[in-house]
Amino acid sequence: MRYENPILPGFHPDPTICRVDGTFYLATSSFEYFPGVPLYRSRNLVDWDPIGHAFTRDSQLALEAVGSSGGVFAPTLRHHDGTFYLVTTNVNGDGHVVVTADDPTEEWSDPTVVDAPGFDPDLFFEGDTCYFTYHDEDTENPIRQAEIDVETGELGESRTIWTGFRDPHVEAPHIYERDGTYHLLLAEGGTHAGHMVVSARADDPTGPYEGCPDNPVLTHWGRPRADIRAVGHADLVADDSGNWWLVCLGIRQRGPWPRYHHLGRETFLAPVTWEDGWPVVNDGNPIRAETSGPLPGERRAEPNSIEHTETEFADGLGVEWQFRRNPDRDRYRTGADGLRLRGGPETLDEPGSTFVGRRQTAFDCRAETTLSFDPADGEEAGLAVVANERHHYQLGVTRRDGRREAIVRLRIGDATDVVGRTPVGASTDLAVVADTDDYRFVVDGDELASAATRYLSTEVATGFTGVFLGPYATGHGTTCEADAVVERFVYES
């Protein structure tokens, strides 16, 4: 059965997956975004529905002082004896934490802290024993393991189980059992062009592990002009028929040389077979956008819900929406008239700004909103395209010299410029129309300005995230006197 990669487009890095009663559950990293660690569910590994987040309360996750691409790194999602376990690392907060849930669509527990260095933690359950395996950045033996009491977070004595195939900075360990053999999957080569998946195996979960003679079992290294690159940081799952699958992150490059990516690191899927007891990914071939494999369920006819948002906010913010760090909830109110934003003194150049967005998941897409706003001089609200505080585009409504106008402002590194202005009325239709190369900024049906996608790419903006689109408001140094009312928001691709 044919399917398209990525299976989770847009900013969905470091995927982790498990299967429970024929249903697959998947989580990804979230870095500085809140709520943290998005969760998805699927019956066929391709059509995914968002079901919430593991970290939805400020008491679970503190991100106020986190810089761009800080915060929550790679999680591991597992199910054992009726309980879902998610372990991850807030690199700017408590470090490793474990949260649990009986139902992943409901509230997850408060975090249990695990006192260990590093990041990329894994949980592997073997009978009554659970093993905690992690990247230890404080030693020259980077993959360490210890038994863990998952109720208390207490660790036993740690030991080194892997020091790298080619790269001493090996990361992202995951352990699995298959036919009495224990398999260790790892990431090496960094997170960009040299990214690779490495396999090892042992007769015991504690090792010693021998490396696969055909390592790396997956990499797109050496394919600089390929559309899909940087594949790695993988997790494995078996379906009900005994077929195995691999999910991993990757990027889709665009543009002329040097190529770039701005949607972030995305989640890809490939079938796995076994030869001489070793995993073979996609028959040893590179992952492609058009792929085939024995999917465990039929494809759905309706569009993927990840690709479309249409809301008038009467029922609040859906699970696709996220804030940059913990929000000041007094600035965001939903109701029958829409989403009301109260801009604070911070601009999008600063942490703490009033902004809520959803991922850009396609190169060709459109985000549009109807905004009612009566700003004082200097106040501003509108629609933003955000990579981080130093790289973002704004299509906003403001007042200058007593006149209400729409503007397009570009922030690219150290440079900021207003590249378009036009007078507007009390209610304004704003739209951002994207293709592979450009964003076009449209006011009441007329294009006002455009800007290149390249300057919001990871290659320019740096970091680990992708582009978000959504409404914002700012008082440019003061709190706005009036709310900006977002009457509706539509995202489609």
C-alpha positions in Angstrom: 0.0 0.0 0.0 1.4 3.4 -1.0 1.7 6.3 1.3 3.4 9.7 1.4 6.2 10.9 3.6 6.4 12.7 5.9 3.5 11.2 7.9 3.6 14.1 10.3 4.6 17.2 8.3 5.9 20.4 9.8 7.7 20.7 13.1 7.6 17.1 14.5 11.1 16.0 15.4 12.4 13.1 17.5 9.3 10.8 17.1 8.7 8.0 19.5 6.0 5.4 19.1 4.2 2.5 20.8 1.2 0.2 20.0 -1.6 -0.6 22.4 -4.5 -3.0 21.3 -4.0 -2.3 17.6 -3.7 1.5 18.0 -0.5 3.4 17.6 0.5 6.4 19.7 3.2 8.8 18.8 4.9 11.8 20.5 7.5 14.3 19.4 9.7 17.0 20.9 8.3 20.4 21.6 11.3 22.5 22.8 10.1 26.0 24.0 6.5 25.5 22.9 3.7 25.0 25.4 1.7 22.8 25.9 4.6 20.4 25.7 5.1 17.1 23.8 2.3 16.7 21.3 0.5 13.3 21.1 -1.1 11.6 18.1 -3.1 8.4 17.5 -3.5 6.2 14.4 -4.8 2.9 13.3 -2.7 2.6 10.1 0.5 4.5 10.9 -0.2 7.1 8.2 -3.4 9.0 9.2 -2.8 10.6 12.5 -5.1 12.5 14.8 -3.8 14.9 17.4 -5.1 13.9 20.9 -3.4 16.5 23.1 -0.2 17.0 24.9 1.6 15.3 27.8 2.5 18.7 29.5 -0.6 20.9 29.8 -0.1 22.6 33.2 2.5 25.2 34.2 3.2 23.0 37.3 4.4 20.2 35.0 6.6 22.3 32.7 8.3 25.7 33.4 9.5 27.4 30.2 9.4 31.1 31.0 13.2 31.6 30.9 13.9 29.1 28.1 15.7 30.4 25.0 14.7 29.4 21.4 15.2 25.7 20.8 15.7 25.1 24.5 13.2 23.4 26.8 11.9 19.9 26.1 14.1 17.5 24.1 13.4 14.1 22.8 10.8 11.9 24.6 10.2 8.2 24.7 6.7 6.9 24.9 6.0 3.4 26.2 3.0 1.4 27.6 3.4 -1.2 30.4 0.7 -3.0 32.5 -2.1 -0.6 31.5 -0.1 2.6 32.0 1.4 5.0 29.5 4.9 6.3 30.4 6.6 9.2 28.8 10.1 10.2 29.7 11.8 13.3 28.4 14.2 16.0 29.3 13.6 19.7 30.0 17.2 20.8 29.5 16.6 24.2 31.1 14.5 23.0 34.0 14.2 19.7 36.0 16.2 17.6 33.6 14.9 14.1 33.0 11.2 13.6 34.0 8.7 10.8 33.8 4.9 11.4 33.4 2.2 8.8 33.3 -1.4 8.4 32.2 -4.0 5.7 32.0 -5.6 7.4 29.0 -3.2 9.5 26.9 -6.1 11.8 25.8 -6.6 12.9 29.4 -4.4 14.8 31.9 -1.0 13.3 32.5 0.6 13.1 36.0 2.9 15.6 37.6 6.5 14.8 36.7 8.8 12.5 38.6 12.3 13.8 38.4 15.2 11.4 37.5 18.6 12.6 38.8 20.9 11.8 35.9 22.9 14.0 33.5 22.3 14.4 29.7 19.2 14.0 27.6 17.4 11.5 25.2 16.2 9.1 27.9 14.6 5.7 27.1 12.5 3.3 29.2 12.6 -0.4 28.6 10.4 -2.7 30.7 11.5 -6.4 31.3 9.2 -8.1 33.7 9.4 -6.2 37.0 12.5 -4.4 36.0 12.7 -1.1 34.1 15.9 0.1 32.5 16.7 3.8 32.0 19.1 4.5 29.1 20.3 7.9 28.2 22.9 10.1 26.5 25.4 11.2 29.2 27.0 14.5 28.1 29.2 14.6 31.2 31.4 11.6 30.3 33.4 10.2 27.4 31.1 7.1 27.5 28.0 8.7 26.2 25.3 5.9 26.4 24.7 5.0 30.0 22.1 2.7 31.6 20.7 2.1 35.1 17.7 0.3 36.6 15.0 2.7 37.6 12.1 2.8 40.0 9.5 4.6 37.7 7.4 5.5 40.7 10.1 7.4 42.5 12.7 8.1 39.7 15.4 6.5 41.9 18.2 5.0 39.8 20.5 2.1 40.5 24.2 2.0 39.6 24.8 3.3 36.1 27.0 1.6 33.5 28.2 2.3 29.9 26.5 0.2 27.2 27.6 1.9 24.0 30.4 4.3 23.0 29.6 4.9 19.4 29.9 3.4 16.0 31.7 6.3 14.3 30.6 9.2 16.5 31.5 9.5 20.2 28.5 11.9 20.5 26.0 9.1 20.0 22.4 9.9 21.1 18.8 8.8 21.2 19.1 5.2 22.5 16.0 2.9 22.4 16.0 -0.8 23.5 13.6 -3.5 22.1 13.2 -7.2 22.6 12.6 -9.5 19.5 12.7 -13.3 19.7 14.8 -13.3 22.8 17.4 -10.8 21.5 17.7 -7.2 22.7 18.2 -4.5 20.1 19.6 -1.1 20.7 18.9 1.7 18.2 20.9 4.9 18.3 21.5 8.2 16.5 24.9 9.4 15.4 26.4 12.0 13.1 24.7 15.1 14.5 21.2 16.3 13.6 21.8 17.5 10.0 23.5 16.1 6.9 25.5 13.4 8.7 22.5 12.1 10.7 22.3 8.3 10.8 20.6 5.4 12.5 22.9 2.7 14.1 21.8 -0.7 15.4 23.3 -3.1 17.9 22.2 -6.2 19.7 22.8 -8.3 22.8 21.6 -11.4 24.7 20.7 -9.2 27.7 19.3 -5.6 28.0 22.4 -4.6 29.9 24.7 -5.8 27.1 27.4 -6.3 25.9 26.1 -5.0 22.6 27.6 -5.8 19.2 27.2 -3.4 16.3 25.4 -4.4 13.1 28.0 -5.2 10.4 25.9 -3.1 8.0 25.8 0.0 10.1 24.5 2.6 9.6 21.1 0.9 9.0 19.7 4.2 7.7 21.3 7.5 6.6 21.0 10.0 3.7 24.6 11.2 4.2 26.3 11.8 0.9 23.1 12.8 -0.9 23.4 16.6 -0.7 20.9 17.3 -3.5 18.2 14.9 -2.3 14.9 16.4 -1.2 14.9 14.4 2.0 17.9 14.6 4.2 19.1 14.4 7.8 17.1 11.2 8.6 17.8 9.8 12.0 16.7 9.7 15.6 14.5 6.6 15.1 12.1 4.4 17.0 10.7 1.0 16.1 7.3 -0.6 16.5 5.7 -3.9 15.5 2.1 -4.0 14.2 -0.5 -6.7 15.0 0.6 -8.8 12.0 4.2 -8.9 13.2 5.5 -6.4 10.6 8.0 -3.9 11.9 8.2 -0.2 11.2 10.6 2.6 11.8 9.7 6.3 12.5 12.4 8.9 12.3 12.9 12.6 11.8 14.0 14.1 8.5 14.0 17.4 6.6 12.6 18.3 3.2 15.0 20.7 1.5 14.0 23.2 -1.1 15.4 26.1 -3.1 18.5 26.4 -5.3 22.0 25.5 -3.9 22.7 25.9 -1.0 19.3 24.2 -0.2 17.4 24.9 3.0 14.4 23.8 5.1 12.0 26.0 7.0 9.2 23.6 8.0 11.4 22.1 10.7 12.3 18.4 11.2 9.4 16.2 10.3 8.3 12.6 11.1 8.9 9.9 8.4 7.9 6.2 8.2 9.6 3.2 6.7 9.0 -0.5 6.7 11.6 -2.8 8.4 12.5 -6.3 7.7 15.0 -8.6 9.4 18.0 -10.4 7.9 20.2 -12.6 10.0 18.6 -11.0 13.0 19.4 -7.4 12.0 17.0 -4.7 11.0 16.9 -3.7 7.3 15.1 -0.3 6.8 13.1 0.2 3.5 14.9 -2.7 1.9 18.2 -0.8 2.3 17.0 2.1 0.1 16.7 5.8 1.0 13.4 7.0 2.3 11.4 8.7 -0.4 8.3 10.9 -0.4 6.3 8.2 -2.2 6.7 4.9 -0.3 5.0 1.6 -0.1 4.6 -1.0 2.6 2.1 -3.4 4.3 0.2 -0.8 6.3 -1.7 -2.3 9.1 -5.0 -0.6 8.2 -6.9 1.0 5.3 -6.3 4.7 4.4 -8.9 7.2 5.4 -10.8 9.1 2.7 -11.1 12.4 4.5 -8.2 14.9 4.7 -5.6 14.6 7.4 -6.8 16.8 10.3 -3.2 18.0 10.8 -3.4 19.8 7.5 -6.4 22.0 8.2 -7.5 24.4 10.9 -10.8 26.4 10.8 -12.1 28.0 13.9 -14.1 30.9 15.2 -12.8 30.2 18.8 -16.2 29.8 20.4 -15.1 26.5 21.9 -11.6 27.6 22.8 -8.2 26.8 21.3 -7.9 23.3 19.8 -5.0 20.9 20.3 -3.1 22.2 17.3 -2.4 25.6 19.0 0.7 26.3 21.0 2.3 29.2 22.8 6.0 30.2 22.8 6.7 29.3 26.5 4.1 29.4 29.3 1.5 32.0 28.4 0.1 34.8 30.4 -3.5 33.5 30.2 -5.0 36.8 31.0 -3.9 37.9 27.5 -5.9 35.2 25.7 -9.7 34.8 25.9 -12.0 32.9 23.7 -15.8 33.3 23.2 -18.6 33.8 20.8 -16.9 36.9 19.3 -13.6 35.1 18.7 -10.2 35.1 20.2 -9.4 38.2 22.2 -5.7 39.1 22.5 -4.4 41.7 24.9 -1.0 42.8 23.7 1.7 43.3 26.4 4.8 45.4 26.2 6.8 42.6 24.6 7.2 42.4 20.8 7.8 39.3 18.8 11.5 40.1 19.2 11.2 39.1 22.9 10.2 36.1 25.0 6.8 36.6 26.6 5.1 38.2 23.6 1.4 37.7 23.0 1.4 35.0 20.2 -0.4 31.7 19.7 0.3 29.7 16.6 0.0 26.4 14.7 2.6 24.6 12.7 3.1 25.3 9.0 2.8 21.8 7.6 3.0 22.4 3.8 5.1 24.5 1.5 2.0 25.6 -0.3 -0.6 26.8 2.2 -2.7 29.8 3.3 -3.4 31.2 6.7 -6.1 33.9 6.9 -8.0 35.7 9.7 -10.5 38.5 10.2 -9.2 41.0 12.7 -11.2 43.7 14.5 -8.8 46.1 16.3 -8.9 49.8 17.3 -5.3 50.4 18.3 -3.8 53.5 20.0 -0.7 54.9 18.3 2.0 52.3 18.4 -0.2 49.3 19.3 -0.3 46.5 16.9 -2.0 43.1 16.2 -2.2 40.8 13.3 -0.9 37.6 11.7 2.7 36.4 12.2 5.0 33.9 10.6 7.5 32.9 13.3 10.8 30.9 13.4 12.2 32.5 16.6 12.6 35.9 18.2 15.3 37.0 15.6 13.5 35.6 12.5 9.9 36.3 11.9 7.5 38.2 9.6 4.4 40.2 10.7 1.3 41.3 8.9 -0.2 43.7 11.4 -2.7 46.4 12.0 -1.5 49.5 13.8 -2.1 53.2 14.1 0.4 55.9 13.1 -0.2 59.6 13.3 -3.9 58.9 14.1 -4.4 56.7 11.0 -5.2 53.0 11.1 -3.0 51.1 8.7 -1.8 47.6 7.9 1.9 47.0 7.7 4.4 44.2 6.8 7.4 44.1 9.1 10.3 41.7 8.5 12.8 40.7 11.2 15.8 38.9 9.8 18.7 38.6 12.3 19.9 42.1 13.3 17.8 43.8 10.5 14.2 45.0 10.9 12.2 46.8 8.2 8.7 47.8 7.4 8.3 46.8 3.7 4.6 47.7 3.1 1.8 50.0 4.4 -1.8 50.6 3.4 -4.8 52.2 5.2 -7.5 49.9 6.6 -10.8 50.0 8.3 -12.1 48.8 11.6 -12.3 45.1 10.5 -9.6 43.8 8.3 -9.0 40.5 6.4 -5.4 39.4 6.7 -3.8 36.5 4.9 -0.4 34.9 4.5 -0.1 32.8 1.3 2.9 30.6 1.1 4.7 28.6 -1.6 8.0 27.0 -1.6 10.0 30.2 -2.1 7.9 33.1 -0.7 5.3 34.3 1.7 2.9 36.8 0.2 1.1 39.2 2.6 -2.5 40.0 1.6 -4.8 42.7 3.1 -8.5 42.8 2.2 -7.7 40.8 -1.0 -4.7 42.8 -2.2 -1.1 41.8 -1.9 0.9 44.3 0.1 4.4 42.7 0.2 6.3 39.4 0.0 9.3 37.9 1.7 11.5 34.8 1.0 11.0 31.6 3.0 14.7 31.1 3.1 15.3 33.7 5.9 13.0 31.7 8.2 14.9 28.4 7.5 17.0 26.5 10.0 20.1 27.2 7.8 19.6 30.9 8.5 17.7 31.2 11.7 19.4 28.2 13.3 17.7 26.1 16.0 15.7 22.9 16.1 12.1 24.1 15.4 10.0 25.0 12.4 7.7 27.8 11.3 4.5 28.6 13.2 1.7 30.8 11.9 -0.9 32.6 14.1 -2.2 35.8 15.6 -0.2 38.2 17.8 -0.6 41.5 19.6 1.9 44.0 21.1 1.8 47.4 22.8 5.5 48.0 21.8 6.6 48.8 25.4 3.2 49.1 27.1 0.1 47.0 27.5 -2.5 47.6 24.9 -5.6 49.6 25.9 -7.9 47.5 23.7 -8.2 43.9 22.8 -7.5 42.7 19.3 -10.4 40.4 18.3 -9.5 37.5 15.9 -13.0 36.7 14.6 -11.9 33.5 12.7 -8.8 31.7 11.6 -8.3 29.4 8.7 -5.2 27.3 7.8 -5.4 25.1 4.7 -2.9 23.5 2.4 
